[in-house]
């Protein structure tokens, strides 16, 4: 951590704090809504309110993101999130159930709208505040610690609920985002120098230009699709994990807690492992293949400890792919359109998660939870094996490829 710039450390602190506050607030959103309505349907509505506006904005915002000051916009988003978490409290002060539910809906909608913009901007800011050789480790550090916070937040939130009322957590989350705002304020504004000039074209024309640019880099498109297969599998496991563990393995609730926590703990370990390995395409594809095999092996395991090991190993291996994949994109995409192309990349990746949820919960195709794990794991492993094999026939296995030189 000491070798990274002051700006990166400020971004890292801001991300970690906001992730913890957001995870805590997200837990309370579900608990509070179910307490008020007792309805699973309302729980589904709450997530749809988050995902649908988020995906729509993800698709249409790309042309504008090249023309904003990233550092300032990141701070503005944290302020909006901080005040958004206070919306359910208005319903509490009015002593109105309808007001609380309306506040939750507005909160989820705002969070869904802000998340894709924040993620695209922070992703595209990394090359401005890190050297090229640091990008893989920087991505791994950010991704790993954020996942670790998502693991720690539920336990910390449970402890807070023991000593404080439910609605206090919204104040806590709001304060966390304010602290994140002040942390991000330590990043100097340098991205203005690298903004693309506004072409003064219509929004639709500008958006098509961004997508055309994205498809001019087939190597980056290929890596984005591979990341999408991983997110598809993650979406499927949101549906599969509980019935698999409690049904197929007959595990207890506390054992499932270890199962669900093994992946983020493994991810944090994988982040450390990444710093000690060579940054090559081969290590990247090994991470992809190994992570995919962790899903495949769940089709065969018959004991709870082996299921724990599969999740832990998946967590250790996936950072080798995710962090290096992100670093390649940040290095090879044209710098003047990096923010816009990051938004396009994120759209491709995020849209596959709800598709994975639909796949795993569909009643059209009759397959067991074990077979579903085998299918989603194979969708990761097979292309990973193919591209791993191709690295032995390429003279250059470093990050900068000849595709970059030809296009750029």
C-alpha positions as CSV (number, residue, x, y, z in Angstrom):
1,X,0.0,0.0,0.0
2,X,2.9,2.4,0.8
3,X,4.1,2.4,-2.8
4,X,0.9,3.8,-4.2
5,X,0.3,7.5,-4.7
6,X,-1.5,9.7,-2.2
7,X,-4.4,10.1,-4.7
8,X,-4.9,6.3,-4.9
9,X,-4.8,6.0,-1.1
10,X,-7.5,8.7,-0.9
11,X,-9.6,6.8,-3.5
12,X,-9.1,3.5,-1.7
13,X,-10.1,4.9,1.6
14,X,-13.2,6.6,0.1
15,X,-14.2,3.3,-1.7
16,X,-13.8,1.2,1.4
17,X,-15.7,3.5,3.7
18,X,-18.6,3.9,1.3
19,X,-18.8,0.2,0.6
20,X,-19.1,-0.5,4.3
21,X,-21.8,2.1,4.7
22,X,-23.6,1.0,1.6
23,X,-23.5,-2.7,2.6
24,X,-24.8,-1.9,6.1
25,X,-27.6,0.3,4.6
26,X,-28.5,-2.4,2.0
27,X,-29.0,-5.0,4.8
28,X,-31.3,-2.7,6.7
29,X,-33.3,-1.8,3.5
30,X,-34.4,-5.5,3.2
31,X,-35.0,-6.0,6.9
32,X,-37.1,-2.9,7.2
33,X,-39.2,-3.5,4.1
34,X,-40.0,-7.1,5.1
35,X,-40.8,-5.9,8.6
36,X,-43.3,-3.4,7.2
37,X,-44.8,-5.4,4.4
38,X,-44.1,-9.1,5.2
39,X,-44.0,-9.6,1.4
40,X,-41.5,-11.3,-0.8
41,X,-43.0,-9.5,-3.8
42,X,-42.1,-6.2,-2.3
43,X,-38.5,-7.4,-1.8
44,X,-38.4,-8.2,-5.5
45,X,-39.8,-4.8,-6.4
46,X,-37.1,-3.1,-4.3
47,X,-34.3,-4.8,-6.3
48,X,-36.1,-4.1,-9.6
49,X,-36.2,-0.4,-8.6
50,X,-32.5,-0.6,-8.1
51,X,-31.5,-2.6,-11.2
52,X,-33.8,-1.3,-14.0
53,X,-33.0,2.5,-13.7
54,X,-29.4,1.5,-13.1
55,X,-29.1,-0.5,-16.3
56,X,-30.9,2.1,-18.4
57,X,-28.7,4.9,-17.2
58,X,-25.7,2.7,-17.7
59,X,-26.6,2.4,-21.4
60,X,-27.4,6.0,-22.1
61,X,-24.9,7.9,-19.9
62,X,-21.7,6.9,-21.7
63,X,-21.5,9.9,-24.1
64,X,-21.6,12.4,-21.2
65,X,-19.0,10.7,-18.9
66,X,-16.1,11.8,-21.1
67,X,-16.9,15.4,-20.4
68,X,-17.1,15.6,-16.7
69,X,-14.4,16.2,-14.1
70,X,-14.1,12.7,-12.6
71,X,-12.8,13.8,-9.2
72,X,-15.6,16.4,-8.7
73,X,-18.3,14.1,-9.9
74,X,-17.2,11.3,-7.6
75,X,-17.5,13.6,-4.6
76,X,-20.9,14.9,-5.8
77,X,-22.2,11.3,-6.0
78,X,-21.1,10.6,-2.4
79,X,-22.9,13.6,-1.2
80,X,-26.1,12.6,-3.0
81,X,-25.8,9.1,-1.5
82,X,-25.2,10.5,1.9
83,X,-28.5,12.6,1.8
84,X,-30.4,9.8,0.1
85,X,-29.8,7.5,3.1
86,X,-31.7,10.0,5.2
87,X,-34.9,9.7,3.1
88,X,-36.4,6.8,5.0
89,X,-35.9,8.8,8.2
90,X,-38.4,11.4,7.0
91,X,-41.1,8.6,7.0
92,X,-40.0,7.8,10.6
93,X,-40.4,11.4,11.7
94,X,-43.8,11.5,10.1
95,X,-44.7,8.2,11.8
96,X,-46.0,7.0,8.4
97,X,-45.5,3.5,7.1
98,X,-46.3,4.8,3.6
99,X,-43.7,7.5,4.0
100,X,-41.0,5.0,5.1
101,X,-41.7,2.7,2.1
102,X,-41.7,5.7,-0.3
103,X,-38.4,6.8,1.2
104,X,-37.0,3.3,0.7
105,X,-38.1,3.4,-3.0
106,X,-36.5,6.8,-3.6
107,X,-33.3,5.6,-1.8
108,X,-33.0,2.5,-4.0
109,X,-33.8,4.4,-7.1
110,X,-31.1,7.0,-6.4
111,X,-28.5,4.4,-5.4
112,X,-29.2,2.5,-8.6
113,X,-28.8,5.6,-10.7
114,X,-25.6,6.7,-8.9
115,X,-23.8,3.3,-8.9
116,X,-23.0,2.9,-12.6
117,X,-21.8,6.5,-12.9
118,X,-19.6,6.1,-9.8
119,X,-18.2,2.8,-10.9
120,X,-17.3,4.0,-14.4
121,X,-15.6,7.1,-13.2
122,X,-13.6,5.5,-10.5
123,X,-12.5,2.7,-12.9
124,X,-11.4,5.3,-15.5
125,X,-9.7,7.4,-12.9
126,X,-7.2,4.7,-11.9
127,X,-4.8,5.2,-14.9
128,X,-4.6,8.9,-14.0
129,X,-3.5,8.3,-10.4
130,X,-1.5,5.0,-10.8
131,X,1.5,4.1,-13.0
132,X,0.8,1.4,-15.7
133,X,2.8,-1.2,-13.8
134,X,0.7,-0.7,-10.7
135,X,-2.7,-1.0,-12.3
136,X,-3.2,-4.8,-11.8
137,X,-2.2,-4.6,-8.1
138,X,-4.3,-1.4,-7.7
139,X,-7.4,-3.1,-9.2
140,X,-6.8,-6.2,-7.0
141,X,-6.4,-4.1,-3.9
142,X,-9.6,-2.1,-4.5
143,X,-11.7,-5.1,-5.5
144,X,-10.4,-7.3,-2.7
145,X,-10.9,-4.9,0.1
146,X,-14.3,-3.9,-1.2
147,X,-15.4,-7.5,-1.1
148,X,-13.9,-7.9,2.3
149,X,-16.0,-5.0,3.5
150,X,-19.1,-6.6,2.1
151,X,-18.2,-9.7,4.2
152,X,-17.5,-7.7,7.4
153,X,-20.5,-5.3,7.1
154,X,-23.3,-7.8,8.0
155,X,-21.6,-8.8,11.2
156,X,-20.9,-5.2,12.2
157,X,-24.4,-4.2,11.3
158,X,-25.8,-7.0,13.5
159,X,-23.7,-5.7,16.4
160,X,-25.1,-2.2,15.8
161,X,-28.6,-3.5,15.8
162,X,-28.1,-4.9,19.3
163,X,-27.4,-1.5,20.8
164,X,-29.3,0.8,18.5
165,X,-32.7,1.1,16.7
166,X,-33.0,0.0,13.0
167,X,-33.3,3.5,11.6
168,X,-30.1,4.6,13.3
169,X,-28.2,2.5,10.7
170,X,-29.4,5.0,8.0
171,X,-27.6,7.8,9.9
172,X,-24.5,5.6,10.2
173,X,-24.5,5.0,6.4
174,X,-25.1,8.6,5.7
175,X,-22.1,9.6,7.8
176,X,-19.9,6.9,6.1
177,X,-20.6,8.5,2.7
178,X,-19.9,11.9,4.1
179,X,-16.5,10.6,5.3
180,X,-15.9,9.1,1.9
181,X,-16.7,12.5,0.4
182,X,-13.9,14.1,2.5
183,X,-11.5,11.3,1.6
184,X,-12.1,11.8,-2.1
185,X,-11.5,15.5,-1.6
186,X,-7.8,14.8,-1.2
187,X,-7.5,13.8,-4.9
188,X,-6.3,16.7,-7.0
189,X,-8.3,17.5,-10.2
190,X,-6.1,16.4,-13.0
191,X,-8.5,14.5,-15.3
192,X,-9.7,17.8,-17.0
193,X,-6.5,17.7,-19.1
194,X,-7.4,14.3,-20.5
195,X,-11.1,14.9,-21.3
196,X,-12.2,14.4,-24.9
197,X,-13.4,17.5,-26.7
198,X,-17.2,17.6,-27.0
199,X,-18.0,16.9,-30.7
200,X,-21.3,18.9,-30.5
201,X,-23.0,15.9,-32.1
202,X,-26.5,14.7,-31.0
203,X,-26.5,12.4,-28.0
204,X,-27.5,9.3,-30.1
205,X,-24.7,10.0,-32.6
206,X,-22.1,10.5,-29.8
207,X,-23.3,7.3,-28.1
208,X,-23.0,5.3,-31.3
209,X,-19.5,6.7,-31.7
210,X,-18.6,5.4,-28.3
211,X,-19.9,1.9,-29.0
212,X,-18.1,1.8,-32.4
213,X,-14.9,2.8,-30.7
214,X,-15.4,-0.1,-28.2
215,X,-15.8,-2.6,-31.0
216,X,-12.6,-1.4,-32.7
217,X,-10.8,-3.2,-29.9
218,X,-11.7,-6.9,-30.3
219,X,-9.2,-7.9,-27.6
220,X,-10.9,-5.7,-25.0
221,X,-14.4,-6.9,-26.2
222,X,-13.3,-10.5,-25.7
223,X,-12.0,-9.8,-22.2
224,X,-15.3,-8.0,-21.4
225,X,-17.3,-11.0,-22.5
226,X,-15.2,-13.3,-20.4
227,X,-15.9,-11.0,-17.4
228,X,-19.6,-11.2,-18.3
229,X,-19.6,-15.0,-18.0
230,X,-18.2,-14.6,-14.5
231,X,-21.0,-12.2,-13.5
232,X,-23.5,-14.5,-15.1
233,X,-22.3,-17.3,-12.8
234,X,-22.4,-14.9,-9.8
235,X,-26.0,-14.0,-10.6
236,X,-26.9,-17.7,-10.8
237,X,-25.3,-18.4,-7.4
238,X,-27.4,-15.8,-5.7
239,X,-30.3,-18.2,-6.5
240,X,-28.5,-21.5,-6.2
241,X,-26.3,-21.2,-3.0
242,X,-29.0,-21.5,-0.3
243,X,-31.0,-24.4,-1.9
244,X,-27.7,-26.2,-2.7
245,X,-26.2,-25.9,0.7
246,X,-29.4,-26.3,2.8
247,X,-31.0,-28.8,0.5
248,X,-28.3,-30.9,-1.3
249,X,-25.8,-30.8,1.5
250,X,-28.3,-30.6,4.4
251,X,-26.1,-27.9,6.0
252,X,-27.0,-25.8,9.1
253,X,-27.5,-22.1,9.0
254,X,-24.2,-21.4,10.7
255,X,-22.4,-23.6,8.2
256,X,-24.0,-21.7,5.4
257,X,-22.6,-18.5,7.0
258,X,-19.1,-19.9,6.6
259,X,-19.9,-21.0,3.0
260,X,-21.0,-17.5,2.0
261,X,-18.1,-15.9,3.8
262,X,-15.4,-18.2,2.3
263,X,-15.4,-16.5,-1.1
264,X,-14.8,-12.9,0.1
265,X,-12.1,-14.1,2.5
266,X,-10.5,-16.0,-0.3
267,X,-10.7,-12.9,-2.5
268,X,-8.7,-10.9,0.0
269,X,-6.1,-13.7,0.0
270,X,-6.1,-13.7,-3.8
271,X,-5.4,-10.0,-3.8
272,X,-2.2,-10.7,-1.7
273,X,-1.3,-13.6,-4.0
274,X,-1.6,-11.3,-7.1
275,X,1.1,-9.0,-5.8
276,X,3.6,-11.9,-5.8
277,X,2.9,-13.4,-9.2
278,X,4.0,-12.3,-12.7
279,X,1.4,-10.2,-14.5
280,X,0.9,-12.2,-17.7
281,X,-1.9,-13.4,-19.8
282,X,-1.2,-17.0,-18.6
283,X,-1.6,-16.1,-14.9
284,X,-4.8,-14.2,-15.8
285,X,-6.3,-17.2,-17.6
286,X,-5.2,-19.6,-14.8
287,X,-7.3,-17.4,-12.5
288,X,-10.3,-17.6,-14.8
289,X,-10.0,-21.3,-15.3
290,X,-9.4,-22.1,-11.6
291,X,-12.3,-19.8,-10.5
292,X,-14.6,-21.5,-13.0
293,X,-13.6,-24.9,-11.8
294,X,-14.7,-23.9,-8.3
295,X,-18.2,-23.8,-9.6
296,X,-17.8,-27.1,-11.6
297,X,-16.5,-29.0,-8.5
298,X,-19.7,-28.0,-6.5
299,X,-21.5,-30.4,-8.9
300,X,-19.5,-33.3,-7.4
301,X,-18.8,-32.4,-3.7
302,X,-20.7,-34.4,-1.1
303,X,-19.4,-32.9,2.1
304,X,-19.7,-29.4,3.6
305,X,-15.9,-28.9,4.2
306,X,-15.2,-29.6,0.5
307,X,-17.9,-27.0,-0.4
308,X,-16.1,-24.5,1.9
309,X,-12.8,-25.2,0.1
310,X,-14.3,-24.8,-3.3
311,X,-15.7,-21.3,-2.4
312,X,-12.4,-20.3,-0.7
313,X,-10.3,-21.5,-3.7
314,X,-12.7,-19.6,-6.1
315,X,-12.2,-16.5,-4.1
316,X,-8.4,-16.9,-4.2
317,X,-8.2,-17.5,-8.0
318,X,-10.7,-15.0,-9.5
319,X,-8.7,-11.9,-8.5
320,X,-5.9,-13.1,-10.8
321,X,-8.3,-12.7,-13.7
322,X,-10.4,-9.8,-12.6
323,X,-7.6,-7.4,-11.6
324,X,-5.4,-8.1,-14.6
325,X,-8.4,-7.9,-17.0
326,X,-9.3,-4.5,-15.7
327,X,-5.7,-3.3,-15.9
328,X,-5.5,-4.3,-19.6
329,X,-8.6,-2.4,-20.4
330,X,-7.3,0.7,-18.5
331,X,-4.0,0.6,-20.4
332,X,-5.2,-0.2,-23.9
333,X,-8.4,1.8,-24.3
334,X,-7.9,5.3,-25.8
335,X,-7.4,7.7,-22.9
336,X,-9.6,10.4,-24.2
337,X,-12.6,8.0,-24.3
338,X,-11.7,5.8,-21.4
339,X,-14.6,6.9,-19.1
340,X,-17.1,6.4,-21.9
341,X,-15.7,3.0,-22.8
342,X,-15.6,2.0,-19.1
343,X,-19.4,2.7,-19.0
344,X,-19.9,0.5,-22.0
345,X,-17.8,-2.3,-20.5
346,X,-19.6,-2.1,-17.2
347,X,-23.0,-2.3,-19.0
348,X,-21.9,-5.6,-20.7
349,X,-20.8,-7.0,-17.4
350,X,-23.7,-5.8,-15.2
351,X,-26.5,-6.9,-17.5
352,X,-25.4,-10.6,-17.3
353,X,-26.0,-10.8,-13.5
354,X,-29.9,-10.5,-13.8
355,X,-29.6,-13.0,-16.7
356,X,-27.9,-15.4,-14.4
357,X,-30.6,-14.9,-11.8
358,X,-33.3,-15.7,-14.5
359,X,-31.3,-18.7,-15.7
360,X,-31.0,-20.2,-12.2
361,X,-34.6,-19.5,-11.2
362,X,-36.2,-20.5,-14.5
363,X,-38.7,-23.4,-14.5
364,X,-38.5,-23.9,-18.3
365,X,-35.5,-26.1,-18.1
366,X,-35.5,-28.8,-15.5
367,X,-32.1,-29.2,-13.9
368,X,-30.8,-29.7,-10.4
369,X,-28.8,-27.1,-8.5
370,X,-25.7,-29.2,-9.0
371,X,-26.2,-29.3,-12.7
372,X,-26.7,-25.6,-12.8
373,X,-23.3,-25.1,-11.1
374,X,-21.8,-27.4,-13.7
375,X,-23.3,-25.4,-16.5
376,X,-22.2,-21.9,-15.3
377,X,-18.8,-23.2,-14.3
378,X,-18.3,-24.7,-17.8
379,X,-19.3,-21.5,-19.4
380,X,-16.2,-19.9,-17.7
381,X,-13.8,-22.8,-17.9
382,X,-14.1,-23.8,-21.6
383,X,-13.3,-20.3,-23.1
384,X,-10.7,-19.9,-20.5
385,X,-8.9,-23.1,-21.5
386,X,-9.1,-22.0,-25.2
387,X,-7.5,-18.6,-24.6
388,X,-5.0,-20.1,-22.2
389,X,-3.9,-22.5,-25.0
390,X,-3.5,-19.6,-27.4
391,X,-0.9,-17.9,-25.2
392,X,1.6,-20.6,-26.1
393,X,1.3,-19.7,-29.8
394,X,1.8,-15.9,-29.3
395,X,5.3,-14.5,-29.1
396,X,4.2,-11.8,-26.6
397,X,2.5,-12.6,-23.3
398,X,2.8,-9.2,-21.8
399,X,0.0,-6.7,-21.2
400,X,0.6,-4.5,-24.2
401,X,-0.5,-6.4,-27.3
402,X,0.0,-5.9,-30.9
403,X,-3.7,-5.2,-31.3
404,X,-3.2,-2.1,-29.2
405,X,-0.3,-1.0,-31.5
406,X,-2.3,-1.6,-34.7
407,X,-5.5,0.2,-33.6
408,X,-3.8,3.0,-31.7
